[in-house]
Amino acid sequence: MAAIAGNVSLWSADAIRDHAGMQISLALYPGFTALDIVGPFQTFADVPGLEVGFVAEQAGPVLDHTGRLSMVATTSFAEVAAPEIIVIPGGMVRPQGVDDPVVQWIRAVHPTTMWTTSVCTGSLYLATAGVLDGVDATGHWAAMEELGRLGACPTGSRVVERGKVITAAGVSAGVDMGLTLVARIFGDDMAKIIQLAIEYDPQPPFDAGSPEKSTPEIIDLLRATMAMR
């Protein structure tokens, strides 16, 4: 990947120059789901010129929802006052009202972002921050009713783009969102190169990745498992 990214002749030189130093801040909080944030990270990380980093309430390691994996935030919310792009992951916790540190950060930086994005139940944080009032949005299928109660207009689409706000459905949809955003900023060819570089060519062993394609028994088992966390 480093060799590919370093060969800038493959990329749009104008787009790279125009967006050099663009700050993409990926939020972490205790209980986040790792793939929610790693998927978008991987789509951005090797695009030349971007400053991609992890941010949390406090700099340092942050445990995911399993309690078995930690990722390191190199900066705190207080240190990141004007990022061009923010990405909010989902997890097995819910925002604790407007005083939640993630929500407060979203409210502080959203007015000046170029793009405000979320993956999975990360859209609940955007909604709690008031970003999705009356706005079409998506998230994990099991949280769609909650998303509606928070003022958004839930849709089952995998990626929803409304103005500068992009929301993605559950977990793996973060890769789709990341590629969509790369295409918006740098053009389709850049996104296609990234997609090829990470060999994102889904061919799942089971066609059961959405409630519409699953069975009531599997859905009930998953809901019970999620309720136990």
C-alpha positions in Angstrom: 0.0 0.0 0.0 2.8 2.5 0.8 4.3 2.0 -2.7 0.9 2.5 -4.3 0.2 5.6 -2.3 3.7 7.0 -3.0 3.2 6.8 -6.8 1.2 10.1 -7.0 1.2 9.9 -10.8 -1.7 7.5 -10.4 -3.7 10.1 -8.5 -5.2 13.4 -9.3 -2.4 15.9 -8.6 -4.8 18.8 -8.4 -7.1 17.1 -5.9 -4.1 16.1 -3.8 -2.7 19.6 -3.7 -6.1 21.1 -3.0 -6.7 18.9 0.0 -3.2 18.6 1.4 -3.2 18.5 5.1 -7.0 17.8 5.4 -7.6 16.7 8.9 -9.8 13.6 9.3 -10.6 12.8 12.9 -11.9 9.4 13.8 -13.6 9.3 17.3 -13.1 6.7 19.9 -15.0 6.1 23.1 -15.2 3.2 25.6 -17.4 0.5 24.1 -16.9 1.4 20.4 -17.0 -1.3 17.8 -13.6 -1.7 16.2 -14.5 -2.4 12.6 -16.9 0.6 12.6 -13.8 2.9 12.7 -11.1 0.7 11.2 -13.1 0.3 8.0 -13.2 4.1 7.2 -9.6 4.5 8.5 -8.4 2.0 6.0 -10.0 3.8 3.1 -8.4 7.1 4.1 -5.1 6.1 5.5 -3.2 5.7 2.2 -4.6 8.6 0.3 -1.6 11.0 -0.1 -1.7 14.2 1.9 -4.5 13.4 4.4 -3.9 13.8 8.1 -5.8 10.8 9.5 -5.9 10.4 13.3 -7.8 9.0 16.3 -9.3 11.3 18.9 -11.1 10.7 22.2 -12.1 12.5 25.4 -8.5 11.8 26.6 -5.5 10.8 24.6 -4.4 7.2 25.1 -5.8 3.7 24.7 -9.5 3.2 24.5 -11.2 -0.2 24.9 -13.6 -1.5 22.3 -17.0 -3.1 23.1 -15.5 -6.6 23.6 -13.0 -5.3 26.3 -10.3 -7.3 24.4 -9.0 -4.7 21.9 -7.8 -1.2 22.5 -7.0 1.6 20.0 -4.9 4.6 20.8 -6.2 8.1 20.5 -3.3 10.4 19.8 -5.3 13.6 20.6 -8.1 14.7 22.9 -11.4 16.3 21.8 -10.2 19.5 23.4 -7.1 19.5 21.1 -9.2 19.0 17.9 -11.2 22.1 17.4 -11.7 22.4 13.6 -11.3 19.1 11.7 -12.4 19.0 8.1 -13.9 15.5 8.5 -15.2 13.6 11.5 -16.2 9.9 11.7 -18.2 8.7 14.7 -18.4 4.9 15.1 -21.1 2.9 16.8 -20.7 0.5 19.7 -22.6 -1.4 22.4 -23.1 1.8 24.4 -25.5 4.7 23.7 -24.9 8.4 24.0 -25.6 9.8 27.4 -27.6 12.8 26.4 -26.2 16.2 25.4 -23.6 16.1 28.1 -21.9 13.0 26.6 -18.3 14.0 25.6 -18.7 12.7 22.1 -21.9 14.6 21.6 -20.4 17.8 23.0 -17.5 17.4 20.6 -19.8 16.9 17.6 -21.8 20.0 18.6 -18.6 22.0 18.8 -17.0 21.0 15.5 -19.9 20.2 13.2 -20.6 23.9 12.3 -17.2 24.1 10.6 -16.7 20.6 9.3 -16.5 19.8 5.6 -18.1 16.4 6.2 -19.7 15.0 9.4 -20.1 11.2 9.2 -21.0 8.2 11.2 -21.1 4.4 11.0 -23.6 2.0 12.6 -25.0 3.4 15.8 -22.7 6.3 15.5 -25.7 8.0 13.9 -27.3 8.0 17.4 -24.5 10.4 18.5 -25.1 12.6 15.5 -28.8 12.6 16.3 -28.3 13.4 19.9 -26.1 16.3 18.9 -29.0 17.7 16.8 -27.2 17.1 13.5 -29.9 14.7 12.1 -33.1 16.6 13.1 -35.5 15.9 10.2 -32.7 14.5 8.1 -32.7 11.1 6.3 -30.1 8.9 7.9 -29.2 5.3 8.5 -27.4 3.1 11.1 -27.5 -0.4 12.4 -30.9 -2.0 11.6 -31.5 -2.8 15.3 -31.3 0.8 16.2 -33.5 2.4 13.5 -36.5 3.0 15.8 -34.2 4.7 18.4 -32.8 6.8 15.6 -36.3 7.9 14.7 -37.1 8.8 18.3 -34.1 11.1 18.3 -35.4 13.1 15.4 -33.9 11.6 12.3 -35.8 10.1 9.4 -34.5 6.5 9.3 -33.9 4.8 6.0 -32.6 1.3 5.3 -30.1 2.4 2.8 -26.5 1.3 3.2 -25.0 4.8 2.9 -27.1 8.0 3.1 -25.7 11.4 2.0 -27.5 14.6 2.9 -25.6 17.7 2.4 -22.3 17.4 4.3 -23.7 14.6 6.5 -23.0 11.0 5.6 -24.3 8.1 7.6 -23.6 4.4 7.1 -25.5 1.3 8.1 -24.0 -1.3 10.4 -20.3 -2.0 11.0 -19.0 -3.2 7.6 -20.9 -0.4 5.8 -18.1 1.9 7.1 -16.0 0.8 4.2 -18.7 1.8 1.8 -19.0 5.2 3.5 -15.3 5.7 3.4 -15.0 5.0 -0.3 -18.0 7.2 -1.0 -16.3 10.1 0.8 -13.0 9.5 -1.0 -14.9 9.7 -4.3 -16.6 12.9 -3.3 -13.3 14.6 -2.4 -10.9 13.1 -4.9 -13.1 11.6 -7.6 -14.3 8.1 -8.5 -10.9 7.0 -9.8 -9.2 7.6 -6.5 -12.0 5.6 -4.7 -11.6 2.8 -7.2 -7.9 2.6 -6.7 -8.4 2.5 -2.9 -11.1 -0.2 -3.3 -8.8 -2.3 -5.5 -5.8 -1.8 -3.1 -7.7 -3.1 -0.1 -9.4 -5.7 -2.4 -12.8 -4.8 -1.2 -14.8 -7.3 -3.2 -17.5 -8.7 -0.9 -18.4 -12.3 -1.6 -19.9 -13.4 1.8 -20.2 -17.1 2.5 -23.9 -16.5 3.5 -26.5 -14.2 2.2 -27.7 -13.2 5.6 -26.2 -9.8 6.1 -29.5 -7.9 6.6 -32.8 -8.6 8.4 -34.5 -8.9 5.0 -32.2 -11.7 4.1 -32.1 -13.5 7.4 -34.6 -15.7 9.3 -36.7 -14.7 12.3 -34.8 -17.2 14.4 -31.4 -15.8 13.6 -32.7 -12.2 14.2 -34.1 -13.2 17.6 -30.9 -14.9 18.6 -28.9 -11.8 17.7 -31.3 -9.5 19.5 -31.0 -11.7 22.6 -27.2 -11.7 22.4 -27.1 -7.9 22.0 -29.4 -7.5 25.0 -27.0 -9.5 27.2 -24.1 -7.1 26.6 
